[in-house]
């Protein structure tokens, strides 16, 4: 498979994206949680460039190989805190909204709200949405794994 676009996004798009990232990281959420959220949404969507970049970024924030290898099976492993589990459940529910999936139920929301305040929840939701945005762009353009942005 070959990438469909050879040139990077224009400067206006990059400026907007940088502003969104700034808002996410200003939300007071541990960058490692944001990395787990990004990685899990990208795994669900099968976005290899975002999985690759997400792992690279997560390692820069101190994430371990053990945890990164187990994000896909987070429910069955002892490696994640209750707060991280709540963020991962929220990520899955917000990402899997097709085909009549229930989306974010009150139970999932309440669990996340137990661990994160409104500012943090807003940052996590924006991070989920941006990840899904990038996953869809990368699928459309056939972007290849191996890049970090």
C-alpha positions as CSV (number, residue, x, y, z in Angstrom):
1,X,0.0,0.0,0.0
2,X,1.3,3.4,-0.9
3,X,0.4,6.8,0.7
4,X,-1.9,8.9,-1.5
5,X,-0.7,12.3,-0.4
6,X,3.0,13.3,-0.6
7,X,2.9,16.8,0.8
8,X,2.2,17.7,4.4
9,X,-0.9,19.6,5.5
10,X,-1.0,23.4,4.9
11,X,0.2,25.8,7.5
12,X,-3.4,26.9,8.6
13,X,-4.3,23.3,9.3
14,X,-1.2,22.7,11.3
15,X,-1.8,25.8,13.3
16,X,-5.3,24.7,14.1
17,X,-4.1,21.2,15.1
18,X,-1.4,22.7,17.4
19,X,-4.1,24.8,19.1
20,X,-6.2,21.7,19.7
21,X,-3.2,19.8,21.2
22,X,-2.5,22.8,23.4
23,X,-6.0,22.7,24.7
24,X,-5.8,18.9,25.4
25,X,-2.6,19.2,27.3
26,X,-3.8,22.3,29.3
27,X,-6.6,20.1,30.7
28,X,-4.6,18.8,33.5
29,X,-4.7,15.1,32.5
30,X,-1.5,13.0,33.0
31,X,0.1,12.8,29.5
32,X,0.5,9.1,30.0
33,X,-3.3,8.8,30.3
34,X,-3.7,10.8,27.1
35,X,-1.2,8.5,25.4
36,X,-3.2,5.4,26.4
37,X,-6.4,7.0,25.1
38,X,-4.7,7.8,21.8
39,X,-3.3,4.4,21.5
40,X,-6.5,2.6,22.3
41,X,-8.6,4.6,19.8
42,X,-6.0,4.0,17.1
43,X,-5.9,0.3,17.8
44,X,-9.7,0.1,17.5
45,X,-9.6,2.0,14.2
46,X,-6.6,0.0,12.9
47,X,-4.6,3.1,12.3
48,X,-1.0,1.9,12.1
49,X,0.7,5.4,11.8
50,X,-1.2,6.6,14.9
51,X,-0.3,3.4,16.8
52,X,3.3,3.8,15.8
53,X,3.4,7.5,16.7
54,X,1.4,7.0,19.9
55,X,3.8,4.4,21.2
56,X,6.8,6.6,20.4
57,X,5.2,9.5,22.2
58,X,4.1,7.5,25.1
59,X,7.6,6.2,25.7
60,X,8.9,9.8,25.7
61,X,6.4,10.4,28.6
62,X,7.8,7.4,30.5
63,X,5.3,4.7,29.5
64,X,6.6,1.1,29.8
65,X,6.6,-1.6,27.1
66,X,4.7,-3.8,29.5
67,X,1.7,-1.4,29.6
68,X,1.9,-0.5,26.0
69,X,1.8,-4.1,24.9
70,X,-1.3,-4.6,27.0
71,X,-3.5,-1.6,26.2
72,X,-5.4,-3.8,23.8
73,X,-6.2,-6.2,26.7
74,X,-6.5,-3.6,29.4
75,X,-9.5,-5.3,31.0
76,X,-7.7,-8.5,31.6
77,X,-4.4,-7.1,33.0
78,X,-3.4,-5.7,36.3
79,X,-1.2,-2.9,34.8
80,X,-3.7,0.0,34.8
81,X,-5.2,2.2,37.5
82,X,-8.9,2.6,38.0
83,X,-8.7,6.1,36.5
84,X,-6.8,4.8,33.4
85,X,-9.4,2.0,33.0
86,X,-12.2,4.6,33.2
87,X,-10.4,6.7,30.5
88,X,-9.9,3.6,28.3
89,X,-13.6,2.6,28.7
90,X,-14.7,6.1,27.7
91,X,-12.3,5.9,24.7
92,X,-13.8,2.7,23.5
93,X,-17.4,3.8,23.9
94,X,-16.8,7.1,22.2
95,X,-14.9,5.5,19.3
96,X,-17.2,2.6,18.7
97,X,-20.4,4.5,17.9
98,X,-21.3,2.8,14.6
99,X,-23.8,0.0,13.9
100,X,-26.0,0.7,16.9
101,X,-23.3,0.5,19.6
102,X,-24.6,2.0,22.8
103,X,-21.9,4.7,22.9
104,X,-21.0,6.4,26.2
105,X,-23.5,5.0,28.7
106,X,-24.2,6.7,32.0
107,X,-22.2,3.9,33.8
108,X,-19.1,4.7,31.6
109,X,-19.5,8.4,32.0
110,X,-20.0,8.2,35.8
111,X,-16.9,6.0,36.2
112,X,-14.8,8.6,34.2
113,X,-16.4,11.5,36.2
114,X,-15.3,9.7,39.4
115,X,-11.6,10.0,38.4
116,X,-11.5,13.2,36.3
117,X,-13.0,16.7,36.8
118,X,-14.9,18.5,34.0
119,X,-11.8,20.2,32.6
120,X,-10.0,16.9,32.5
121,X,-13.0,15.1,30.9
122,X,-13.2,17.8,28.3
123,X,-9.5,17.2,27.5
124,X,-9.9,13.5,27.3
125,X,-13.0,13.8,25.0
126,X,-11.1,16.2,22.7
127,X,-8.2,13.8,22.6
128,X,-10.5,11.0,21.7
129,X,-12.1,13.1,18.9
130,X,-8.8,14.2,17.5
131,X,-7.4,10.7,17.5
132,X,-10.5,9.5,15.6
133,X,-10.1,12.5,13.2
134,X,-6.5,11.5,12.5
135,X,-7.3,7.8,12.2
136,X,-9.8,8.6,9.5
137,X,-7.5,10.9,7.6
138,X,-4.7,8.3,7.7
139,X,-7.1,5.6,6.4
140,X,-8.3,7.8,3.6
141,X,-4.8,8.9,2.5
142,X,-3.2,5.5,3.2
143,X,-0.6,7.0,5.4
144,X,2.1,4.5,6.4
145,X,3.4,3.7,9.9
146,X,6.9,4.9,10.7
147,X,6.3,8.6,11.0
148,X,6.1,10.7,14.1
149,X,4.7,14.2,13.8
